[in-house]
Amino acid sequence: MSDVRVRTNDEAGDGPDAESCRIVELPSKGARSGRRYGGVLLGGGMLLLLAGGLGFGGWRHYQAARDVAALAEQTRTAVPEVRVAAVRPSGDIMKVTLPATTTAFEAANIFARTSGYIEKRYVDIGDHVKKGDLLAEITAPELDQQIAQAQATLAQNQAALQQAQASRELADVTNARDSNLVKQGWLTAQQGDNDRLTLRAQQAAVNVAQSNITAQEAQIRVLQQEKDYQRVVAPFDGVITQRNVDNGSLVQAGSTFMFTLMHSNVIRTQVFVPQDEAFGVAPDVDAVIRVPEIPGRTFPGKVTRIATALQPGSRTLLTEIDVPNPDGVLNPGIYCTVELSIPRRTPSMIIPSDALVFDQNGLHVVVVRNGVVHFQQVSIARDFGTTVEVREGVRPGEQVVLNPAVNLAEGSKVAIRKTEVS
């Protein structure tokens, strides 16, 4: 390497300061050639790296495209596996659980049948009574006076009858005697007519007197019946559930409510059966009554009577079930549930709930026939949670797909993975 010394202006005489003089070393020709060769090598290496990266990226893209094409071909030609369940027919007996209400087998609101005051009340709420037991006594002194007056009037009518009978006998004798005299010419025909008509009038008077006696006797019986009603008695065995009078209360005949009596040895349970389950309900159908507040105990019974006609508003059939209640555990007016074992009249099928599909096409299931899927519309009769009762759309023994995939289409081929029986 050769050094070239360059003089500054100061060294040329422009200034005396020698420190302002500096030396600039310029590379020689050989050094410049070596550096140029190194730059070429570096550029070439970078080009090689870039070309290698581009080639590797292209190869990776080709591999990914080939894998995607292979996957698409596999997806297009692959047969998916599905889980299926067999459709089974419903049983001959349909068990239906419905809410119900208990009522007394017999219930009567007892009203006063005569006017007066309560002289003595013998029962209260909750008392058990037998038929004919005395519940209360009513006093009515004016009724006794009415009876006495009616009996006196009856005696007058009886006396009037005797008087009319005597007058009729007299008229009969007179008519018989005078009729012979008229025939013999001793009396005029007018006298004979008077005697005959007088007899007829006396006979009518007797009939009137007898009718008055009959009417008066009937009136006395009415008053006597009212007097009998002063003793209020139980019409049947039962329990007093309401009491509305007390000692000294004023009661009016036909309007004062006194007691409510219920017969609870047999409980009448009323349930309204919906229309789709009413067909098949008939007397002697088995029923089981359950009360939430009495766990672990059931009350068996049978359908006793049905209303035959459905309620127009609710489309339900009133059904009554008589349940023996000898120990009095059941009370009238409580909420309960009734399980009816109704003979099935219309056929239906049972399928798992997982087989149902609801989309823009409505409610349907996917049925597998000979390895090909078919979409079948169905209508549900009842929902049991894990299973549903289908009224129409499938047949017994058919296989329905469980949880069908969204990409299944009509006519797609599938392979059955496992058959599950519900």
C-alpha positions as CSV (number, residue, x, y, z in Angstrom):
1,M,0.0,0.0,0.0
2,S,1.4,3.5,-0.8
3,D,0.6,6.6,1.2
4,V,-0.1,9.9,-0.5
5,R,0.4,12.9,1.6
6,V,-1.8,15.9,0.8
7,R,-0.7,19.3,1.9
8,T,-3.2,21.7,3.3
9,N,-3.4,25.4,2.7
10,D,-1.6,26.0,6.0
11,E,1.3,24.0,4.8
12,A,1.4,26.0,1.6
13,G,1.9,29.1,3.5
14,D,-1.6,30.1,4.3
15,G,-1.1,29.7,8.0
16,P,1.7,29.0,10.5
17,D,-0.3,26.3,12.5
18,A,1.3,22.9,11.7
19,E,-1.5,21.0,13.4
20,S,-3.9,21.8,10.7
21,C,-2.0,19.6,8.4
22,R,-3.6,16.1,7.9
23,I,-2.7,13.0,5.9
24,V,-5.4,11.2,3.8
25,E,-4.5,7.6,2.9
26,L,-6.1,6.3,-0.3
27,P,-6.4,2.5,-0.9
28,S,-4.3,1.1,-3.5
29,K,-5.6,-0.6,-6.7
30,G,-5.3,-4.2,-5.3
31,A,-7.3,-3.4,-2.2
32,R,-10.2,-1.9,-4.2
33,S,-10.4,-5.1,-6.4
34,G,-10.7,-7.4,-3.3
35,R,-13.6,-5.5,-1.9
36,R,-15.5,-5.5,-5.2
37,Y,-15.1,-9.3,-5.4
38,G,-16.5,-9.8,-1.8
39,G,-19.6,-7.7,-2.7
40,V,-20.3,-9.9,-5.7
41,L,-20.1,-13.0,-3.6
42,L,-22.5,-11.6,-1.0
43,G,-25.0,-10.6,-3.7
44,G,-24.9,-14.0,-5.2
45,G,-25.4,-15.7,-1.9
46,M,-28.5,-13.6,-1.2
47,L,-29.9,-14.5,-4.6
48,L,-29.3,-18.2,-4.0
49,L,-31.1,-17.9,-0.6
50,L,-34.0,-16.0,-2.2
51,A,-34.3,-18.6,-5.0
52,G,-34.2,-21.4,-2.4
53,G,-36.9,-19.8,-0.3
54,L,-39.1,-19.3,-3.3
55,G,-38.7,-22.9,-4.4
56,F,-39.4,-24.2,-0.9
57,G,-42.5,-22.1,-0.6
58,G,-43.8,-23.2,-4.0
59,W,-43.2,-26.8,-3.0
60,R,-45.1,-26.3,0.3
61,H,-48.0,-24.7,-1.6
62,Y,-48.1,-27.6,-4.0
63,Q,-48.1,-30.1,-1.1
64,A,-51.0,-28.2,0.6
65,A,-53.0,-28.0,-2.6
66,R,-52.5,-31.7,-3.2
67,D,-53.6,-32.5,0.4
68,V,-56.7,-30.3,0.0
69,A,-57.6,-32.0,-3.2
70,A,-57.1,-35.5,-1.7
71,L,-59.2,-34.5,1.3
72,A,-62.0,-33.2,-0.9
73,E,-61.9,-36.3,-2.9
74,Q,-62.0,-38.4,0.2
75,T,-64.8,-36.4,1.6
76,R,-66.8,-36.7,-1.6
77,T,-66.4,-40.4,-1.9
78,A,-66.5,-41.3,1.9
79,V,-69.6,-42.9,3.4
80,P,-70.4,-41.3,6.8
81,E,-71.2,-43.5,9.8
82,V,-74.4,-42.8,11.7
83,R,-76.0,-44.1,14.9
84,V,-79.6,-45.3,14.5
85,A,-82.4,-46.5,16.7
86,A,-85.3,-48.7,15.8
87,V,-88.9,-47.4,15.8
88,R,-91.1,-49.4,18.1
89,P,-94.9,-49.4,18.4
90,S,-96.6,-48.1,21.5
91,G,-98.1,-50.5,24.0
92,D,-101.8,-51.5,24.2
93,I,-102.2,-49.5,27.4
94,M,-101.6,-45.7,27.4
95,K,-100.7,-44.4,30.9
96,V,-101.8,-40.8,31.3
97,T,-101.2,-38.6,34.4
98,L,-103.5,-35.7,34.9
99,P,-104.3,-33.2,37.7
100,A,-107.5,-33.8,39.6
101,T,-109.6,-32.6,42.5
102,T,-111.3,-34.6,45.2
103,T,-114.9,-34.0,46.2
104,A,-117.3,-35.7,48.6
105,F,-119.3,-38.6,47.4
106,E,-122.4,-36.8,48.8
107,A,-122.7,-33.2,49.9
108,A,-125.8,-31.3,51.1
109,N,-126.4,-27.7,52.2
110,I,-129.0,-27.9,54.9
111,F,-131.5,-25.0,55.1
112,A,-134.2,-24.2,57.6
113,R,-137.6,-25.5,56.5
114,T,-139.6,-23.6,59.1
115,S,-139.3,-20.1,60.6
116,G,-138.3,-19.5,64.2
117,Y,-135.4,-19.4,66.6
118,I,-132.6,-22.0,67.2
119,E,-133.5,-23.4,70.6
120,K,-130.5,-25.8,70.7
121,R,-127.6,-26.6,68.3
122,Y,-126.2,-30.1,68.8
123,V,-123.3,-30.3,66.3
124,D,-120.4,-28.2,65.1
125,I,-117.8,-28.2,62.4
126,G,-115.9,-31.5,62.1
127,D,-118.5,-33.6,63.9
128,H,-119.3,-37.0,62.5
129,V,-123.0,-37.8,62.4
130,K,-125.2,-40.7,61.3
131,K,-128.4,-40.5,59.2
132,G,-131.3,-39.3,61.4
133,D,-129.1,-37.7,64.1
134,L,-130.5,-34.4,65.5
135,L,-128.5,-31.4,64.4
136,A,-130.6,-28.6,65.9
137,E,-134.0,-27.7,67.2
138,I,-136.1,-24.7,66.2
139,T,-138.8,-23.2,68.4
140,A,-141.8,-21.5,66.8
141,P,-144.7,-20.9,69.3
142,E,-146.9,-19.2,66.7
143,L,-146.8,-22.4,64.6
144,D,-148.5,-24.3,67.5
145,Q,-151.3,-21.6,67.5
146,Q,-151.7,-22.1,63.8
147,I,-152.1,-25.8,64.2
148,A,-154.7,-25.3,67.0
149,Q,-156.7,-22.9,64.8
150,A,-156.6,-25.3,61.9
151,Q,-157.8,-28.1,64.1
152,A,-160.7,-25.9,65.3
153,T,-161.6,-25.0,61.8
154,L,-161.6,-28.7,60.9
155,A,-164.1,-29.4,63.7
156,Q,-166.4,-26.7,62.4
157,N,-166.2,-28.2,58.9
158,Q,-167.0,-31.6,60.3
159,A,-170.1,-30.2,62.1
160,A,-171.2,-28.5,58.9
161,L,-170.9,-31.8,57.2
162,Q,-173.1,-33.5,59.7
163,Q,-175.7,-30.6,59.3
164,A,-175.5,-31.0,55.5
165,Q,-176.0,-34.7,55.7
166,A,-179.0,-34.3,58.0
167,S,-180.6,-31.8,55.6
168,R,-179.9,-34.1,52.7
169,E,-181.6,-37.0,54.5
170,L,-184.7,-34.8,55.2
171,A,-184.8,-33.7,51.6
172,D,-184.5,-37.3,50.5
173,V,-187.4,-38.4,52.7
174,T,-189.6,-35.5,51.6
175,N,-188.9,-36.1,48.0
176,A,-189.7,-39.8,48.3
177,R,-193.0,-39.1,50.0
178,D,-194.1,-36.2,47.8
179,S,-193.3,-38.0,44.6
180,N,-196.0,-40.6,45.3
181,L,-198.5,-37.9,46.2
182,V,-197.7,-36.1,43.0
183,K,-198.3,-39.3,41.0
184,Q,-201.7,-39.7,42.7
185,G,-202.7,-36.1,42.1
186,W,-202.7,-35.0,45.7
187,L,-199.8,-32.6,45.1
188,T,-198.9,-30.4,42.2
189,A,-196.1,-31.1,39.9
190,Q,-194.4,-27.9,41.0
191,Q,-194.1,-29.3,44.5
192,G,-192.6,-32.4,43.2
193,D,-190.0,-30.4,41.3
194,N,-189.2,-28.3,44.4
195,D,-188.6,-31.5,46.5
196,R,-186.4,-33.0,43.9
197,L,-184.2,-30.0,43.4
198,T,-184.0,-29.4,47.2
199,L,-182.5,-32.9,47.5
200,R,-180.0,-32.2,44.8
201,A,-178.9,-29.0,46.5
202,Q,-178.5,-30.8,49.9
203,Q,-176.3,-33.5,48.2
204,A,-174.1,-30.7,46.8
205,A,-173.9,-29.1,50.2
206,V,-172.7,-32.4,51.6
207,N,-170.0,-32.6,48.9
208,V,-168.9,-29.1,49.7
209,A,-168.6,-29.9,53.4
210,Q,-166.6,-33.0,52.7
211,S,-164.2,-31.0,50.4
212,N,-163.7,-28.4,53.1
213,I,-162.8,-31.1,55.6
214,T,-160.3,-32.6,53.1
215,A,-158.7,-29.2,52.5
216,Q,-158.5,-28.5,56.2
217,E,-156.9,-31.8,56.9
218,A,-154.3,-31.1,54.3
219,Q,-153.6,-27.7,55.8
220,I,-153.2,-29.4,59.2
221,R,-150.7,-31.8,57.6
222,V,-148.7,-28.9,56.2
223,L,-148.5,-27.2,59.5
224,Q,-147.7,-30.5,61.2
225,Q,-144.9,-31.1,58.7
226,E,-143.5,-27.6,59.5
227,K,-143.6,-28.5,63.1
228,D,-141.6,-31.7,62.3
229,Y,-139.1,-29.5,60.5
230,Q,-138.4,-27.9,63.8
231,R,-136.1,-30.9,64.4
232,V,-133.2,-30.6,61.9
233,V,-131.8,-34.1,61.3
234,A,-128.9,-35.4,59.1
235,P,-130.1,-36.8,55.8
236,F,-127.1,-39.2,55.5
237,D,-123.9,-40.3,57.3
238,G,-121.2,-37.7,57.0
239,V,-119.1,-34.9,58.5
240,I,-120.3,-31.3,59.3
241,T,-118.0,-29.1,57.2
242,Q,-119.9,-25.8,57.6
243,R,-122.0,-24.3,60.4
244,N,-123.8,-21.0,60.0
245,V,-126.2,-20.8,63.0
246,D,-125.9,-20.7,66.7
247,N,-128.3,-20.9,69.7
248,G,-130.9,-18.1,69.5
249,S,-130.3,-17.4,65.8
250,L,-133.4,-16.4,63.8
251,V,-134.0,-18.6,60.8
252,Q,-136.4,-18.2,57.9
253,A,-138.0,-21.1,56.1
254,G,-136.3,-21.9,52.8
255,S,-133.7,-19.1,53.0
256,T,-131.5,-19.6,56.1
257,F,-128.4,-21.7,55.4
258,M,-127.6,-23.8,58.5
259,F,-125.1,-26.6,57.9
260,T,-123.1,-28.3,55.1
261,L,-122.9,-32.1,55.4
262,M,-120.4,-34.2,53.4
263,H,-120.2,-38.0,53.0
264,S,-116.4,-38.7,52.8
265,N,-116.2,-42.5,53.3
266,V,-116.0,-42.6,49.5
267,I,-114.2,-39.8,47.7
268,R,-115.3,-38.8,44.3
269,T,-112.3,-37.6,42.2
270,Q,-113.0,-35.4,39.2
271,V,-110.5,-35.2,36.3
272,F,-110.7,-33.6,32.9
273,V,-109.2,-35.8,30.2
274,P,-108.0,-34.1,27.0
275,Q,-109.6,-35.0,23.7
276,D,-106.6,-36.9,22.3
277,E,-106.6,-39.2,25.3
278,A,-110.4,-39.3,25.9
279,F,-111.0,-42.0,23.3
280,G,-110.7,-45.2,25.3
281,V,-111.8,-43.8,28.7
282,A,-114.8,-45.8,29.9
283,P,-116.1,-47.1,33.2
284,D,-113.9,-49.7,35.0
285,V,-110.7,-48.3,33.5
286,D,-108.0,-48.6,36.2
287,A,-106.8,-45.5,38.0
288,V,-104.3,-44.6,40.7
289,I,-104.6,-41.4,42.7
290,R,-101.6,-39.8,44.3
291,V,-101.5,-36.9,46.7
292,P,-98.2,-34.8,46.9
293,E,-98.6,-34.3,50.6
294,I,-99.0,-38.1,51.2
295,P,-95.8,-39.5,49.6
296,G,-95.3,-43.2,49.3
297,R,-99.0,-44.0,49.3
298,T,-101.3,-44.6,46.4
299,F,-105.1,-44.8,46.3
300,P,-106.4,-47.3,43.6
301,G,-109.7,-46.9,42.0
302,K,-111.7,-47.3,38.8
303,V,-113.4,-44.9,36.5
304,T,-117.0,-44.8,37.7
305,R,-118.7,-42.5,35.3
306,I,-117.9,-40.2,32.4
307,A,-119.8,-37.2,31.0
308,T,-119.8,-38.7,27.5
309,A,-119.8,-35.1,26.0
310,L,-116.6,-33.1,25.9
311,Q,-116.5,-29.6,27.3
312,P,-116.8,-27.2,24.2
313,G,-114.3,-24.7,25.6
314,S,-111.5,-26.9,26.7
315,R,-112.2,-30.1,24.7
316,T,-111.9,-32.2,27.7
317,L,-114.0,-35.1,29.1
318,L,-115.2,-34.9,32.7
319,T,-114.4,-38.2,34.3
320,E,-115.2,-39.3,37.9
321,I,-113.4,-42.0,39.9
322,D,-114.8,-43.3,43.2
323,V,-112.1,-44.1,45.7
324,P,-112.8,-45.9,49.0
325,N,-111.8,-43.8,52.0
326,P,-112.6,-45.8,55.1
327,D,-109.8,-44.3,57.2
328,G,-110.6,-40.7,56.2
329,V,-107.1,-39.9,54.9
330,L,-108.5,-38.2,51.8
331,N,-110.4,-35.0,52.3
332,P,-112.8,-33.3,49.8
333,G,-111.3,-30.4,47.9
334,I,-107.6,-31.4,47.8
335,Y,-105.3,-31.4,44.7
336,C,-104.1,-34.7,43.5
337,T,-102.9,-36.5,40.3
338,V,-104.7,-39.4,38.6
339,E,-102.8,-42.0,36.5
340,L,-105.2,-43.6,34.0
341,S,-104.5,-46.8,32.2
342,I,-106.4,-46.2,29.0
343,P,-106.7,-48.8,26.3
344,R,-105.1,-47.4,23.2
345,R,-107.5,-46.9,20.3
346,T,-105.2,-45.2,17.8
347,P,-101.8,-46.8,16.8
348,S,-98.7,-44.7,17.5
349,M,-94.9,-45.2,17.4
350,I,-92.1,-44.4,19.9
351,I,-88.8,-42.9,18.8
352,P,-85.9,-41.2,20.7
353,S,-86.1,-37.4,21.0
354,D,-82.6,-37.2,19.6
355,A,-84.0,-38.3,16.2
356,L,-86.1,-35.3,15.7
357,V,-85.0,-32.5,13.4
358,F,-86.7,-29.1,13.2
359,D,-85.7,-26.8,10.4
360,Q,-87.2,-24.7,7.6
361,N,-88.9,-27.9,6.3
362,G,-90.7,-28.5,9.5
363,L,-90.5,-31.4,11.9
364,H,-89.0,-34.6,10.5
365,V,-86.7,-37.5,11.1
366,V,-84.0,-39.1,9.0
367,V,-84.8,-42.7,8.1
368,V,-82.2,-45.2,6.8
369,R,-83.5,-47.6,4.1
370,N,-81.0,-49.9,2.4
371,G,-78.1,-47.6,3.4
372,V,-79.7,-44.5,2.0
373,V,-81.2,-41.7,4.1
374,H,-84.7,-40.3,3.6
375,F,-86.3,-37.3,5.2
376,Q,-89.7,-38.2,6.7
377,Q,-92.2,-35.7,8.1
378,V,-93.7,-36.7,11.5
379,S,-96.4,-35.5,13.9
380,I,-95.9,-35.8,17.6
381,A,-98.7,-37.0,19.9
382,R,-97.0,-36.8,23.2
383,D,-93.5,-35.9,24.5
384,F,-92.0,-38.1,27.3
385,G,-88.7,-36.2,27.5
386,T,-86.1,-38.7,26.2
387,T,-88.7,-40.3,23.8
388,V,-91.7,-39.0,21.9
389,E,-94.9,-40.7,20.7
390,V,-95.3,-40.2,17.0
391,R,-98.8,-40.3,15.5
392,E,-97.8,-40.8,11.9
393,G,-94.8,-40.6,9.6
394,V,-92.8,-43.8,10.5
395,R,-93.4,-47.5,10.7
396,P,-92.4,-50.1,13.3
397,G,-89.0,-51.5,12.8
398,E,-87.7,-48.5,10.7
399,Q,-84.3,-47.1,11.7
400,V,-84.0,-43.4,12.4
401,V,-80.7,-41.5,12.7
402,L,-79.8,-40.2,16.1
403,N,-78.5,-36.6,16.1
404,P,-78.2,-36.4,12.3
405,A,-75.5,-34.2,10.9
406,V,-76.5,-31.0,9.2
407,N,-74.7,-32.0,5.9
408,L,-76.9,-35.1,5.4
409,A,-79.0,-34.7,2.3
410,E,-81.9,-36.7,0.9
411,G,-80.5,-39.8,-0.9
412,S,-77.1,-39.7,0.8
413,K,-75.4,-43.1,1.5
414,V,-74.5,-43.8,5.1
415,A,-73.1,-46.7,7.1
416,I,-74.8,-47.8,10.3
417,R,-72.4,-47.6,13.2
418,K,-74.5,-48.9,16.0
419,T,-78.1,-49.8,16.6
420,E,-79.6,-48.5,19.8
421,V,-82.9,-49.8,21.1
422,S,-84.8,-47.2,23.1
